[in-house]
Amino acid sequence: MDEEQILLSCKTPQIHTRTILSYLLLLKSVLPGILPSYQPTRKHSKNILSKSTMIDSNPSQVPPESLPGAWTATSLDTARSADDGSCKQLPTESKTSVDSALSNNHPESTKRNSTCSQRLAFVALSLSMSLAALDTVLIPTALPRISQDFHIADSLYAWVGSSYLLANASSVPFWGKLSDIFGRKSVILVANSIFLAGSIICAVAANAAMLVAGRTIQGIGGGGVIVLVHVCVSDLFTIRNRSLYMGILGGIWAVASALGPVLGGIFADKLSWRYCFYINIPIISFAMIILYFTLNLSLQKAALFEGLASMDWLGTFTILAATVLFLVGLQIGGTQSYGSPLVIVLILFGCLAYVGFPFTQWWASKRAGHPIMPLRIFNDTSNLSALAVCACDALVFNSIAYFLPLYFQIVLGKSPTMAGVYMLAIAIPLATFSITSGYIIESTGRFLEVLQVGLGLMTLGIGLLISFGPSPTRAKIIGVLFVIGMGFGPNFGAPLIALQTRIDESDIATGTAAFGFVRMVFGAIGLVVGQVVFQSLVRPATQSLIASGISGELAHALVSGDAISQTSIIAQLPQTQRAITRGSLTHAFRGTWTFFTVVAALGVLVSFGISRKRLRKESTNTIERWMSADEN
């Protein structure tokens, strides 16, 4: 029953609001544990239950009977008439089981999570996400050994790594809506199970095709794990408290990204590349057991066939096709040519599918369905700005994580291991400042200022990379990378907090999925655009490289994007030729850093479109929280 119906049915809302609250107190005394305790506050008005005061409420900690849109005859369906003093029954809405699943809590888990179970669930969620993040960067350093074992053809070599990323990005939008319909716990356990199954297939793979298939299955599950971890954290904690936990997740992602290449190399050289996948089996199994017993989010789930029938399949297949076509086109273009007809057709049709996707969402809404990404999420300047910041940050972060090790190896002549050690100068401050920024947001309620400081430091750090020549000092390298890490830190959780403050609680899962989708797709776009910029800048140096005595084959390999595979050859060149080669590459890197500096600065600019507000420090008492929000 809608709270406006209750309050408008009373001719003297000031008096009868107190009457309604008295009923709540009576229910609390009769049914302890069902309703939260209530301490009266000074202000009682019609607006105490207004929708705007609920933006920061925590649905996982509020029983269904206490939420305004979930009142039924079992909780509060009568209001005292001002005319005759009697109580009259107000009409209640009938809901389908699917609609109920999207708006009400699950009857089997109406009790609140204890602090202990919340933290245990968070630990399990963190373990799941760390493995999904680790597998995005674990394989590249092990690929040479895998290639030797399976004699992988050139056509399959790149797909061992990219199949995971492609499946990951394509599946992200699907998982959010799925968890709305079938419940968080069951869906995240399914996602973990798929990730586990993919890991087992990869670990026992007998050939390259089986390995690529396993990586694809892993990616589908990993996409669900990554987005649903953030959704579950959003459900477990209030919007102000969750900022700290989002910061911790950002720190975990940074550490996993830094350690992944190192662990991949160790497993491949010292043990077996199969341990890259064996390591997932016990950890993900342990995480699933903990989640099964501790993740109680009080969300109702629909029946299987009704839930599947209610899915926005047109929108799902449209966004899936768009992402697959677009990213496959980018992948093939990276190994062949972006001017080839196949690449152009794939990218073009992918873009057309993206353009058509909003119409599928409009159609789903018009038919009273459940769109996979409701357009109302995007009908807000602040939300669009938060997603744009996410896009800029993802584009820069993924590209820097790729191009900096490349610079260290082909320009400075460092080994892959040493390049990984240098990257710790980004990962350590990133993890530290990600957690610190979450704590600051939790303590002060200020998220936009924290985000803008991070974006400013990121822009400054990337800009300082332009000053890197063929032989910068170690102190300069570490100092600049430290600034970059400080800048990246707040950008993992703060933009998501900014988005979640402006959407309804019922859209948390789909909004978080949209955020994760933007991060994954623009991260892939960043790599491609960066490669195009780099190659276009190094291409004019082809003739000068050949004139210096360098073979035409090596010169064209550097221009075509195969510079990383030529590292050892560059190191063996005579001093003069090596200096000319590294000078040309340094020029190309400077142009690439300049491009990413512009993108980072664009992120700072669009951040001013985010609504500037302060998160309230919420009371655990739901009704008191609604009332005190009006007093402020």
N, C-alpha and C positions, 0 to 999 in steps of 0.2 A: 504494500500500500504506500502511496506517495505521501511524504510528510506534509506537502502543501494541502492535500485533501483533508488531512487530520486537522491542521491548524485553521484552514478556511471554514471548516464545518462549525467552528466555535465563533459566536458573535462577539465574544469578549476574549480575544486571543491571549491577553496578558494574564487573565485568571486561569483560563483553561490550559494554557501552557504549563502552569504549575500543577494542574490536575493530572495532565499527562505524565509529567515527571514523577508525581506521587505514585501513579500506577507502576512506573518503572521501579521505584523503590520498593513497592509492595511485591512485585515479581521477584526482585532481588532477594527479599527476605524469605519468600516462599521457595524459590528455586536458586539456592546459592550456587555460584560457579557458572550460572548461565549468563547473567548480566554483570557488567563491571560495577564496582562500588561507585557511589556518587556523593559528592559533597556540594551542597547548594552554593551557587555564586550569586553575586549581586544582580546581575543583569539577566532578565528573562524576556525575550521578545520573539516575535515571529521569525526573526532571522537566525535564531540560535542553531537551527538545523538546516540553514541554507547550504546549498550545494558548494558554494565557494569556500566554506570553512573546512571542507573535507579533503581538500587537495593534498594535504600531508598526512591523512589518516593511514593507519597500517592495517589492511584488511586481514592479515594473518593473525592479528592479535585481537580482532573484534568479532564476536559471535554474530551470526546472521541476524538474530533478532534485534541487535542494537544498531544495525546499519540502516539509514534512511531509505530506501529503495528496496529493502528486504523485509519490511514489516508485513506480517500476514495475520490471519485470525488467530494463530497460535501464539503471537507475541503481543500485539497491540492493535486491535481492529475496532475498538469502540471509542467514541468520543461523547462527552456529556453535552447535551443540548442546552443552550442558554435559555430556550423558551420554557421548557417544562421540567428541566432538571433531570430528565431521564437520559439513559445512554442509548444511542442508536448505532446500529451496525452500518459501517461504511462499506461500500462495494470493494471487493478485492479483485485484482486482475488474475486471469488464468494465464499460465505460462506453459510453454512447451518444455519438455525436459531439457532440450538444448539451450533454450533461453535461460532456464533455471541454472544450468551448469555455468553459464557465463556471468550470472549475477549473484548467485548464492554460494554459501559454503557447503562443504560435504558433511553430511550428518555423522559420518564415522570419525571425524576428527575435529569436533567443535571446540575442544579444549585448547587453550593457548599453549604454545611451546614454552617450556621453561627456558631460563637463560642457559642452563647446561645443554639442553638438547639443541637450542639454537646454535650454540658455539660448536658443538659436535657436528651438526649438519653443515655449518660453514666450513669446517676443516675438510669434510668429505667433498663438498663442492669445490673447494680450492684444489684438492688433489686431482679431481676430475679435470678441471680446467687447465691445470699445469701440464698434464699429459697431452691434452688436445693442443695446447700451445707448443709444447716441446716437439710434437710430431710435425709441425709446420717447418721447423728448421733443423731437425735431427738428421734427415736423410741426405741432404746435399753433400756433406763431407764424407758420407759412407758410399756415395754413388760409384766412385771409381772401383772400389772393391766389389760392389754388387755387379757392376758391369763386367768385371773379369770373371766372376763366377758363372754368370748367365750368358755371357757373350751377347750382351744387349745390342741390338741394332740401333743406329743413330735415330731412327724414327720413333723408337720406344724410350730412349735414354731420358729425355726431358720429361716424359709423362710419368715416370716413377715418382717424381717430386710434385709436378703440377696437377696430377689427377686428384691428389688430396685437397689442394687449394681450390680447385674447380668444384669438386663435390661439396666442399665446406661452404663456399660462398653461395652456391645454388640452393642449398637446403635451408639456409638460415631463416628466410621469411616463413617457411612452412611450419617450423617447429613452434614458433610463438603462438600462432592461432591454435595449433594442435593441443598445446598445454591449456589454453582457455577452455577447450571443449572437454578434454578427457582428464584434466587435473595435472598439476605440476609433478607430483611424485611419480605417477605411472609413466608419464611421458619422458621425464629425465632418466628414469631407469631404463626405458626402452632405448633412448639415445646412447646411454652408457653401454648397454648390451650390444648395440650395433657397432660401436667403437671397439669394444672388446672382440667381437667376432672378426672384424676387419684386421685387428692386430694379430689374432691367431692365424688367419689366412696368410698374412704377410710373413709371419715367423716360420711357417712350414712351407712357404711357396717353393714349388719345384721348377718354375720357369718365370720368365719376365712377365708374360701375360697374366699369370696368376698373381704376381706381385702387384701389378697395376690394378687388377680387380680388387685385391685386398685393400690397397691404398684408397681406392674410390669408396669402398664400403666404410673404411675408417673415416674418410672425409665427411660422409653423410652423417655418421654418428657424432663426429667432432663438431660439426656445425651446430647440431642440437645441444651438445654439451656446453659449448661456449655461450650461446645465447641464453639457454635455460639456467645456467649458473647465475647470470646477472638478473634474470627474472626472479628466481627463487630468493636471491639476496634482497631484491626489492620487496618481496612479500614478507620476508622474515623480519625486516627492520623498518622502522619509520624512516621517512625520507631524509630527515636530518641525521639520524644515526647511521643510516646505510652508507653515507658518504665515506666514513672511515673504512668500512668493509670494501667498498668499491676501490678505495685507494690501495688496500691490501691486495686486491685482485690485480690491479695495475702493476704493483710491485712484483707479484708472482709471475705475471706475463713477461715483465722485463728480464727477470732472472732466468726464466725458461728460454727466452730468446737468446740470451747471452751464453748460457751453458749448453744449449742444444748442439751447435756445431762442434764444440769441444767434446761432448759426450759421444756424438756420432763418430768422430775420428778415433776416439779411444776404443769404442766397441769394435769398429772395423779393423783397427790395427792390432789390438791386444787380445780380443776375444773372437767375436764373430759379428758381422753386421746384423744377424738375426736377433741379437740382444737388444737392438733398437726397438724391437717389437715385443720380445719376451718381457722386457721391463714393465710393459703396460699391464700384463695379465694379473699379477698379484695385487698391484696397487689399485687398479680400477675395480677389481673384485672386492677388495676391502672397502673402497669408497661406496660401492653399491650396497653393501651390507649395512654400513653406518647410515646411509641415506634411507634405507628401508625402515629402520627403527626410529630415526630421529626427525625426518622431514615430514612434519604434520602441518600442512598449510591451510587446512579447513576449506578446501575448494571442492565443490560438487562436480561430478563428472557425468557426462551423458552416456546413454546406452551406445554400444559400439556402432550399430548400423545407423541409428539416428544421428550420431555424431558425424559419421562419415558422410551421410547424406547432406548434412548442413554445411560441410566444408565448401569453401569458395574454390572449386576445382578449376574453373576458367581462369581466375586470377593466379592460382598456384601454377598451372601449366604455362601461363603467359610469362610470368616472372622467371620461371625455371628455364623456359626456352630462350628468353632474352639473355639471361646470364650465361647459359652454356654457349650459345652462339657467339656472344661478345667475347667471352674469355678464351674460348677455343681459337677464335680469330686472332686475338692478341698473342696467344701461345704460338700458333703456327707462324705468325708474322715475325716473332722473335727468332725463330730458327731458319726461316726462309727470307721472304721479303714482304713488307707491308703493302707493296704495290702489286702483288700478285692477285689475279682475279678471285681465287678462292678466299683469300684473306679479306678482300674488299667486300665480297658477298656476305661472308659470315658476320663481319662487323656491322655492315649496313642493315642486315635483317635483325641482328641483335638490337640495334638502336631503334629500329621500327617497332619491335616488340616492346621495348621499354616505353616508347611513346604511346602505344596502345594500352599499356597496363592500367593507367588511371581510369580509362573508360570501363575496364572490367570491374574496377572497384566501385565506380558510380553505378553500374548495372547491378552489382551484388547488393548495394545499399538500397537501391530502388525496389528490388524484389524482396526487401525485408530479410535479406540473408546476412551472412557474417563475413564481410570482406577480409581478406588476409592482411591488408594494410589499409584501414579505414582512412578516407580522404580527410576526415576531420582532424587527423593528426597533423596534416600538412596545411590546414587552413589557418595558420597562426604564424605571424612573422618571427616570433621568438623561437618556435619549434624549427622552422626552416633555417634560422640562423644557427641553432645548436647542431643541426644535421650538417650544415655547411662547414662549421668548425670541425666536426668529426671528419668530414671528407678531406679537408685541408691537412689536418693532423695525420690521418692515415696515409695520405699520398706522400707526405714528407717523411714520416717515420719509416715506412717500408722501404722507401728509396734510399734513405741514409743507411739503413741496416744492410742494404745490398751494395751501394756504391763506395762506402767508406772502406770495407775490407778489400774491395777491388783496388782502390787507390793505394792502400797500404802494400798490397802485393805487387802490382805492376809498376808503380811509380817509386815507392820506397824500397821495394825488393824484399819485403818481409815474408816470412813463412806463414802459411795458413794459421798455425798455432799462435804465432806472435800477433797476427792480425786479430785473432779472437781475444787475446789478452788486452790489446788496445781497446777493443769494444767494451771491455768491462768498465772503462772510464766513463762510458755512457750508462751502462746497465746499473751500476751501483748507485749513482746519484738519482737515476730514474726511479729505482725501487724505493729509495729513501724518501724522495720528495713526493712520490705518489702517495705513500702512507702518510707523510706529514701533511700534505694538502688535504687528505681526507679527514685527518684529526682537526685541522683548522676549520674546515667547513662544519664539522660536527660541533665544535666549540663555539663558533661565532655565528653560524647560520649564513655566512657570506660565501657564495660559490662563484659568482661572476668575477669578483675581484681576483680570486685565486686563479681562475681560469685565464684571465687576461695577463696576469703576471707570468704564468707558464707560457702562454703564446708569445709574449714579448721576449722572454729568455730564449725560447726556441728560435725565433727570428734572428735574434742577436747571434746565437751560437752558429746557426747555419751561415749567416753572413760572414762570420769570422773565418769560415772554411775557405772563402774566396782568397784569403791571404796565404793559404798553403801553397808553397812552391815545391820544387823537386826534392828538397831536403829540409823540412822544418825541424826545429829542435823537439826533443822528446817532451820537455816541459810545456812547450806551446801546444803540442798535440793533446796532451792530457788536460791542460787547462781549458781548451776550446771544447773538447768532448765532454768535460764536466759540466760546462754551461749548457750544452745541448741536452744532456741527461736531466739537468734541473728543469729545463723547459718542457721536456716531454712528460715529466712526472705528473703534473696536475691534469694533463689532457686526456687521461684514460677514463677517469670517473666524473670529473666536473661537467663535461658536456652532456653526459647521460643524466646527471642530476638536473641540469637545466631543462632538459626535455621532459623529464618526469614531473616536474613541478607544474607543467602546463597541460597535462593530459589527465583524463579521468582514470581512476584506479582500474576500471574495466579494460582500459587500453594499455595498461602497463606492459603486458606481454608482447602485444603487436608493436607498440612503440619501441620497446627494447630490441625486438627483432629487426625493425626498420633501421635502428641505430647500428646494430651489428652488421646488417647487410651493406649499409653505406660504407662502413669501415673496411669490410672485406673487398668490395668491388673497387673502391677508390685506391686501396692499397695495391691492387693488381694494376690499375691504370697508372699509378705512379711509376711502377717499374718500367712499363712500356714507354711512357712519355720520356722518362729519364734516359732510357736507352736511345730513343730517337734523337734527343738533344745531344747526347754524348757523341753518337755516330756522325751526326751532321756537322759537329764542330771538329772532329778529328779527320773527317774525310778530306778536307782541303790540304791536309799535310801529307797525303799519300805520295805525291810526286817528290816532295822534299825528302821523305823517308827513303824512297827508292834512289834518289840522287846521292844520298849519303852512303850508299853501298848496301843498304838493307834489301833483302830479297823481296821481289814483288809478292810472293806468296805470304810472307810475314806481314808486309804492309797491308795487304788486303784483308788478312785475318784480323788485324787490329781495327780496321775500319768497319768490318762486318759484324763486330760485337763479340768476337772470340778472343778478346784480349786476355781474359782470365786463364785460358788454356795455353797462352803463350808466355806465361810468367817466367818459366825456367829458361826459355830461349832468349828473352830480353836480358836476363841476368848474365847470359854468356856472351853477349855482344861486346865488341871492342868498346873502349871507353867513349870514344867520340860518337859512335853510332848509338850507344846506350843513352848518352846525354841528349842527343837529338830526339830519340824516341820518347824518352821520359818528359822532355820539354813539351813535345806535341801533345802527349797525353795529359800533362798538367794543365795546358791551355783548355783542353776539352773538359776536364774536371771543373775548372773555374767557371766555365759557362754553365755547367750542370748545377753547381752550387748556387750560382746566381738565379737560375730558374726556380730552384726550391726555396730560395730566400723570398722571392716574389710570392710564391704560393703561401709560405708561412706568414708573410705580411698581410696577405689577403685574409687569412684566418683571423688575425688581429682585428682587421677592419670589420668583418662580418660579425664578430663577437659583440659589437655594439648594438646589434639588433636583438640580442637576448634580453629578456625582461630582467631588470635589476630589482631583486627582492631579497628579503631575508627569511630564511627558513625558521619556522617557529620551533621553540623547544617544547616538544609535546609531552603532555602528561599521559601516564598510562591509563588514566580515567577518561574514557571516550567522551562521555557527555560533558564533563568538565572542559575537555579540550575544545569542543564545539562552542561552549558558552564563553570561555575566556578569550576565544579568537575574536568575538565581537567586541569584548571590552577593550582589546588592544586597538 
